[in-house]
Amino acid sequence: MLTETRQKLFQFIQKKGQISPKELAKFMGISPQMIFRHLKKLQNEGKIQKSGNPPFIFYHLPMSAKDWSIQGAIKWAYEQKAPELKQDYYCETRDVFQGRQDRLPKELIRITNNEQISFLLSAVVGEIGNNSFDHNLGNWPDVPGIFFKIDTAEKIIMLADRGQGIFMSLQKIKPEIKSHLEALQIAFTEIISGRTPEHRGNGLKFVKRVIEENNLKLKFYSGDAKCVIEKGETKFLKTDKPINGTLAVIEF
């Protein structure tokens, strides 16, 4: 049975999704030593899990390794204030991103043992990442750059930015667009570009084709809409919570 303090602690972790011991101590108004004592008991009862390595320790509800892996990208995209990122996952400039992408095919070949898929995945990553820089050049709302992480164990690639999103980008050249959902559908199915004055727009169509034809999986979020490609099928759906910029999760 939970004590009143542990119940309050548990409910706060439920609300936040994941949180650091420092944040918990501040919220509860008790010493870090007491916080760790309560957290240990909640862990022993199977109600929460501990993840990460010092100084990046977080507590959260029990989740699969795959769910935990994407939490960093989700926080980067959804939090009102950009959270601190490990340098390994942050590409502040296109040059940093390009350097990491150049090393990606070799890493993917080691995991998949499939050279063709590895180069196609790298091209997809390049298209999504470069789109973030192209469409937000000089117009980043708060923090420039992108979150970029590869989980080799779970075979997941994550990219996220805190930019303008697809809707605002496309509306500049197609003002009749009325919603994030409509903008996302157009971005993945029509030849149009928000990169004025260029007349390109094959990027996300290429991404869609590669994912569909190679039995890969993609979830791409922008605003209050998402594109889900799985088992060769593509769906466009509304989401309950709007996102800052874009978030892409690729499973291979």
C-alpha positions in Angstrom: 0.0 0.0 0.0 1.3 3.4 -1.0 1.9 6.1 1.7 0.5 9.5 1.1 3.9 10.8 0.1 4.7 7.9 -2.3 1.2 8.2 -3.8 1.8 11.9 -4.5 5.2 11.0 -5.9 3.8 8.3 -8.1 1.0 10.5 -9.5 3.5 13.2 -10.4 5.6 10.7 -12.3 2.5 9.5 -14.1 1.7 13.1 -15.1 5.2 14.0 -16.3 6.0 10.7 -18.1 9.6 10.8 -17.0 11.4 13.0 -14.6 14.8 13.4 -12.8 15.3 13.0 -9.1 16.3 16.7 -8.8 12.9 17.7 -10.3 11.1 15.3 -8.0 12.9 16.7 -4.9 12.0 20.2 -5.9 8.3 19.3 -6.4 8.0 17.4 -3.2 9.9 19.8 -1.1 11.9 17.0 0.7 15.6 16.0 0.7 17.1 14.1 -2.2 17.9 11.3 0.3 14.3 10.9 1.2 13.3 11.1 -2.5 15.6 8.2 -3.3 14.2 6.1 -0.4 10.7 6.5 -1.8 11.8 5.9 -5.4 13.5 2.7 -4.4 10.3 1.4 -2.7 8.3 2.3 -5.8 10.8 0.4 -8.0 10.7 -2.6 -5.7 6.9 -2.6 -6.0 7.2 -2.6 -9.8 5.4 0.7 -10.2 8.2 2.7 -11.8 11.5 2.1 -13.6 14.8 3.9 -13.5 16.7 4.6 -16.8 19.8 6.3 -18.0 23.3 6.8 -16.6 24.5 9.6 -14.2 24.0 12.5 -14.5 21.1 11.7 -16.9 19.0 9.5 -14.6 15.2 9.5 -15.1 12.3 7.7 -13.4 9.2 6.7 -15.4 6.3 4.2 -15.5 7.3 0.7 -16.7 7.8 0.6 -20.4 9.4 -1.5 -23.1 13.0 -0.8 -24.2 11.6 0.5 -27.5 9.2 2.9 -25.7 12.0 4.2 -23.5 14.3 4.7 -26.5 12.1 7.2 -28.1 11.4 9.3 -25.0 14.2 11.7 -25.6 12.9 12.6 -29.1 9.4 12.9 -27.7 10.4 15.3 -25.0 12.5 17.3 -27.4 9.5 17.7 -29.7 6.7 18.1 -27.2 8.1 20.0 -24.2 7.2 23.7 -24.1 10.8 24.5 -23.1 13.5 22.6 -25.0 15.1 20.0 -22.6 18.8 19.6 -22.2 20.2 17.1 -24.7 23.2 14.8 -24.6 25.6 16.1 -27.2 25.6 12.8 -28.9 22.0 13.4 -30.0 22.1 17.1 -30.8 22.9 18.4 -34.3 22.9 22.2 -33.9 24.0 22.8 -37.5 23.6 21.0 -40.9 27.4 20.3 -40.9 27.1 18.4 -37.7 24.1 16.4 -39.0 25.8 15.8 -42.3 28.9 14.4 -40.5 26.8 11.9 -38.6 24.7 11.0 -41.6 27.9 10.2 -43.6 28.8 7.6 -41.0 25.3 6.1 -40.9 25.5 3.6 -43.9 28.5 1.8 -42.4 26.7 1.5 -39.0 23.5 0.3 -40.6 25.3 -2.3 -42.7 26.8 -3.7 -39.5 23.3 -4.0 -38.0 21.3 -5.2 -41.0 23.9 -7.0 -43.1 22.0 -5.4 -46.1 23.9 -2.8 -48.0 20.9 -1.7 -50.2 18.6 -1.2 -47.2 21.3 0.6 -45.3 21.9 3.2 -48.0 18.2 3.7 -48.6 17.7 4.3 -44.9 20.6 6.7 -44.8 19.0 8.6 -47.7 15.6 8.7 -45.9 17.4 10.1 -42.8 19.2 12.7 -44.9 15.9 13.8 -46.5 14.1 14.2 -43.2 17.0 15.9 -41.5 17.9 18.3 -44.3 14.2 19.2 -44.6 14.3 20.4 -41.0 17.3 22.7 -41.8 15.9 23.8 -45.2 12.4 24.8 -44.0 13.6 26.5 -40.8 16.6 28.4 -42.0 16.7 31.7 -40.1 13.2 31.0 -38.7 13.8 28.6 -35.7 11.1 29.5 -33.1 13.5 28.8 -30.2 16.3 26.2 -30.4 17.9 25.6 -33.8 19.0 22.2 -35.0 17.7 18.7 -34.6 17.6 15.7 -32.3 19.1 12.7 -34.1 19.5 9.3 -32.4 20.0 5.7 -33.6 19.1 2.8 -31.2 21.0 -0.1 -32.7 19.6 -2.6 -30.2 15.9 -1.8 -31.0 16.6 -0.9 -34.6 15.0 2.6 -34.4 16.1 5.9 -35.9 14.7 9.1 -34.4 14.8 12.7 -35.8 13.0 15.7 -34.3 13.1 19.5 -34.6 11.5 22.4 -32.8 10.8 24.3 -36.0 7.8 25.7 -37.8 6.3 22.4 -38.8 4.9 21.2 -42.2 1.8 23.4 -42.1 3.5 26.7 -41.7 6.2 25.8 -44.2 3.7 24.8 -46.9 1.2 27.5 -46.2 3.7 30.1 -47.4 3.4 28.9 -51.0 -0.1 27.2 -50.7 -2.1 29.5 -48.5 -5.4 27.6 -49.1 -4.1 24.8 -46.8 -6.3 24.9 -43.6 -4.9 22.3 -41.2 -1.8 20.3 -40.2 -3.5 17.1 -41.4 -4.1 18.5 -44.9 -0.5 19.9 -45.0 0.9 16.5 -44.0 -1.1 14.7 -46.7 0.1 17.1 -49.3 3.7 16.9 -48.1 3.7 13.1 -48.5 1.7 12.8 -51.7 2.1 16.0 -53.9 5.0 17.5 -55.7 5.3 20.8 -53.8 8.0 22.5 -51.7 8.1 25.0 -49.0 11.7 25.8 -49.9 11.1 28.9 -52.0 12.0 29.9 -54.6 12.9 26.3 -55.5 10.4 24.2 -57.2 11.2 20.8 -55.6 9.1 18.6 -53.5 10.1 14.9 -54.0 11.6 14.6 -50.5 8.8 13.1 -48.4 7.4 11.3 -51.4 10.7 9.6 -51.7 10.6 8.8 -48.0 7.1 7.3 -48.3 8.1 5.2 -51.3 11.2 3.7 -49.6 9.3 2.9 -46.4 6.4 1.3 -48.2 8.5 -0.7 -50.7 10.9 -2.1 -48.2 8.5 -3.2 -45.4 9.9 -0.5 -43.0 7.8 1.5 -40.5 7.5 5.2 -40.1 5.6 7.5 -37.8 5.9 11.2 -38.8 4.3 13.9 -36.6 3.8 17.6 -37.3 1.4 19.9 -35.4 -1.7 17.8 -34.4 -1.3 15.3 -37.3 0.7 12.2 -38.0 1.5 10.0 -41.0 1.9 6.3 -40.2 3.4 3.9 -42.8 3.4 0.3 -41.9 3.2 -3.0 -43.9 3.1 -1.0 -47.1 0.1 1.1 -46.1 0.0 4.8 -45.4 -2.5 6.5 -43.0 -2.9 10.2 -42.1 -4.5 10.8 -38.6 -5.1 13.6 -36.2 -3.4 13.5 -32.8 -4.6 14.6 -29.4 -1.5 16.7 -28.5 0.2 19.1 -31.0 3.9 18.9 -31.5 6.6 21.6 -31.8 8.0 21.2 -35.3 8.3 17.6 -36.5 9.2 14.2 -35.2 10.1 11.1 -37.2 10.5 7.5 -35.8 11.8 4.9 -38.3 11.8 1.2 -37.4 13.9 -1.1 -39.6 
